[in-house]
Amino acid sequence: MKRNSSGISSAEQTPDASVIHRRKFLASLGLGVTAAAVLASCDKDDDNDNQAPAGFIDLGRGDVGILNYAFALEQLEAAFYTRVIASQYSGITPAEVALLTDIRDHEVAHREFFKTALGSNAIPGLEVNFAAIDFSSRTSVLNTAKAFEDLGVSAYNGAGKLIQSADYLLLAGKIVSVEARHAAYIRDLLSNGTFADNTAVDMNGLDLVKAPPAVLDVAKSFLVSKLWAGNLPTS
């Protein structure tokens, strides 16, 4: 893969293929209609009872807040995988490049859907903090990817019961299944056969669940931006 002096690959400079890929991905989810529905129903909510502390980004209330919560996580994942492909770790194989690029494109597609769907209700672009990640190290990159994917799956699972709209719940179910595919692949890259071990799946054969506060507590170490979930639904 050719790179310019800034270290950005030619594939990243020419986004046509990935844009087409994302469009196909969104079409496969049936998001043309869903996005319009989200835009129509996500009216600006100006009657929040709770005010975010100074310097914090308020995710919002109700389903809008949950969509912003998902949008924040997708921003984080998209930024991470974009960096992984732009600064590939030592010894990366062609197969790993291909599949990690697919994951990047999925996360970017998720991010862009939420951004478009939320419209004026969307939180701003987040500033990430990847200082603790050694992007030249396969172990560092894949362990971080595992943490992000496991976190994403547990986050969507935990947010499902908080979603009021059946359309949004269907959308979340479609996305979490993709995130679980990512998690399984990354886990097997690290240690073959661990795709669904007892650190990811409980004794009932169910994925683990985390509530938004627990998820954001983990995510904050990778963010400069500060998120506030004080107006998210809790039940």
VOGU-3710 file (C-alpha; in Angstrom, 3 decimals, decimal comma):
1> mkrnssgiss> 0,000/0,000/0,000  1,530/3,280/-1,134  1,786/6,169/1,296  2,527/9,824/0,868  4,909/11,821/3,036  2,238/12,342/5,674  1,821/8,590/6,142  -1,707/8,489/4,698  -2,395/5,604/2,355  -3,545/6,169/-1,200
11> aeqtpdasvi> -6,747/4,288/-0,345  -7,559/6,889/2,291  -6,840/9,762/-0,100  -9,286/8,310/-2,624  -12,465/7,640/-0,646  -14,716/6,649/-3,568  -14,521/2,914/-2,876  -15,167/3,284/0,837  -18,003/5,738/0,196  -19,629/3,222/-2,126
21> hrrkflaslg> -19,043/0,507/0,483  -20,723/2,622/3,156  -23,680/3,387/0,901  -24,159/-0,314/0,227  -23,906/-0,991/3,961  -26,531/1,629/4,812  -28,796/0,390/2,026  -28,516/-3,157/3,359  -29,787/-1,934/6,718  -32,729/-0,210/5,072
31> lgvtaaavla> -31,533/3,090/6,498  -32,789/5,267/3,666  -36,257/5,208/5,206  -35,073/4,924/8,805  -32,804/7,961/8,529  -35,690/10,058/7,258  -37,826/8,885/10,168  -35,110/9,748/12,662  -34,648/13,198/11,166  -38,379/13,828/11,307
41> scdkdddndn> -38,754/12,769/14,931  -35,518/14,034/16,518  -36,809/17,512/17,292  -34,588/19,773/19,338  -35,193/19,135/23,020  -34,753/22,388/24,902  -36,477/21,486/28,166  -33,721/19,491/29,846  -34,068/19,624/33,596  -30,403/18,882/34,206
51> qapagfidlg> -27,545/21,019/32,965  -24,216/19,496/31,996  -21,219/20,728/34,007  -19,059/23,330/32,333  -16,839/21,823/29,674  -18,929/18,657/29,284  -20,951/17,581/26,231  -24,548/16,711/27,114  -25,652/13,599/25,205  -29,296/14,609/25,541
61> rgdvgilnya> -32,528/12,967/26,625  -34,678/10,044/25,531  -33,994/8,304/22,258  -32,006/11,299/21,000  -29,669/10,881/23,962  -29,270/7,159/23,300  -28,521/7,812/19,624  -25,905/10,385/20,645  -24,446/7,863/23,075  -24,094/5,375/20,212
71> faleqleaaf> -22,755/8,144/17,965  -20,032/8,945/20,511  -18,905/5,306/20,654  -18,926/5,006/16,871  -16,818/8,173/16,609  -14,271/6,615/18,940  -14,137/3,318/17,070  -14,006/4,967/13,638  -11,121/7,201/14,741  -9,235/4,213/16,130
81> ytrviasqys> -9,529/2,004/13,053  -8,766/4,907/10,732  -5,502/5,363/12,624  -4,817/1,595/12,569  -5,035/1,509/8,766  -3,125/4,771/8,296  -0,291/3,651/10,627  -0,155/-0,112/10,239  1,563/-2,175/12,902  4,737/-4,111/12,268
91> gitpaevall> 4,174/-7,518/10,691  0,582/-6,906/9,662  -0,535/-9,414/7,030  -2,482/-8,626/3,840  -5,460/-10,527/5,262  -5,368/-8,449/8,441  -5,153/-5,225/6,414  -8,173/-6,256/4,340  -10,335/-7,244/7,296  -9,323/-4,339/9,537
101> tdirdhevah> -10,108/-2,024/6,620  -13,568/-3,584/6,417  -14,038/-2,951/10,135  -12,917/0,656/9,668  -15,449/1,112/6,882  -18,239/-0,373/8,997  -17,451/1,935/11,925  -17,280/4,977/9,648  -20,624/3,977/8,130  -22,156/3,709/11,613
111> reffktalgs> -20,710/7,076/12,600  -21,944/8,837/9,482  -25,416/7,355/9,798  -25,851/8,635/13,345  -24,434/12,041/12,396  -26,879/12,404/9,517  -29,841/10,956/11,373  -29,408/13,174/14,416  -28,953/16,340/12,375  -28,972/19,412/14,608
121> naipglevnf> -29,336/17,181/17,667  -25,961/15,525/17,061  -23,140/16,085/19,527  -20,003/17,625/17,979  -17,028/15,678/16,707  -15,085/14,283/19,642  -11,380/14,740/20,329  -9,750/11,393/21,011  -6,769/10,476/23,175  -4,829/7,474/21,877
131> aaidfssrts> -1,592/8,279/23,690  -1,646/4,946/25,531  -1,831/2,924/22,304  1,327/1,826/20,468  0,063/1,699/16,889  3,292/0,045/15,741  2,615/-2,952/18,006  0,237/-5,715/16,929  -0,412/-6,676/20,553  -1,236/-3,118/21,600
141> vlntakafed> -3,518/-2,502/18,610  -5,405/-5,782/18,816  -5,871/-5,647/22,582  -7,276/-2,137/22,219  -9,505/-3,295/19,362  -10,754/-6,148/21,535  -11,532/-3,727/24,363  -13,408/-1,391/22,000  -15,407/-4,148/20,318  -16,353/-5,884/23,564
151> lgvsayngag> -17,305/-2,493/24,988  -19,416/-1,664/21,942  -21,338/-4,941/22,089  -22,046/-4,582/25,810  -23,007/-0,923/25,299  -25,626/-1,634/22,638  -26,950/-4,528/24,704  -27,256/-2,269/27,731  -28,916/0,552/25,792  -31,535/-1,635/24,130
161> kliqsadyll> -33,972/-1,575/27,047  -33,736/2,232/27,159  -34,862/2,775/23,558  -38,514/3,732/23,072  -38,749/3,645/19,279  -39,137/0,220/17,688  -37,325/1,525/14,588  -34,317/2,572/16,662  -34,315/-0,738/18,524  -34,255/-2,607/15,202
171> lagkivsvea> -31,381/-0,412/14,041  -29,441/-1,045/17,256  -29,962/-4,784/16,838  -28,562/-4,663/13,302  -25,511/-2,680/14,393  -24,725/-4,703/17,526  -24,681/-7,890/15,456  -22,003/-6,322/13,244  -20,040/-5,208/16,304  -20,199/-8,780/17,633
181> rhaayirdll> -18,747/-10,062/14,349  -15,895/-7,599/14,756  -15,325/-8,677/18,347  -15,212/-12,363/17,384  -12,682/-11,727/14,615  -10,402/-9,595/16,782  -10,526/-12,110/19,632  -9,505/-14,939/17,313  -6,635/-12,855/15,919  -5,309/-12,587/19,462
191> sngtfadnta> -5,992/-16,179/20,492  -7,771/-18,626/18,208  -10,940/-20,044/19,731  -11,608/-17,198/22,190  -14,304/-15,571/20,025  -17,025/-16,450/22,559  -15,240/-17,391/25,765  -16,524/-16,655/29,273  -15,091/-13,130/29,214  -17,579/-12,229/26,465
201> vdmngldlvk> -20,509/-14,618/26,946  -22,154/-15,542/30,251  -23,195/-18,988/31,505  -26,599/-18,571/29,828  -24,980/-18,103/26,427  -25,728/-14,382/26,372  -23,463/-11,453/25,580  -22,451/-9,263/28,494  -24,327/-6,032/29,210  -23,080/-2,648/30,434
211> appavldvak> -25,144/0,418/31,304  -24,141/3,794/29,811  -22,333/5,102/32,936  -20,095/2,014/33,066  -19,369/2,210/29,328  -18,537/5,898/29,425  -16,269/5,338/32,416  -14,156/3,028/30,238  -14,386/5,177/27,117  -13,270/8,384/28,841
221> sflvsklwag> -9,657/7,235/29,034  -9,575/7,383/25,215  -11,229/10,794/24,951  -10,136/14,363/25,486  -13,751/15,469/25,088  -15,877/15,042/28,212  -19,287/13,411/27,868  -22,185/13,839/30,277  -24,990/11,287/30,475  -27,046/12,957/33,201
231> nlpts> -30,124/13,244/31,012  -30,077/9,741/29,524  -32,952/7,443/30,461  -32,168/4,850/33,101  -35,112/2,497/32,660
//
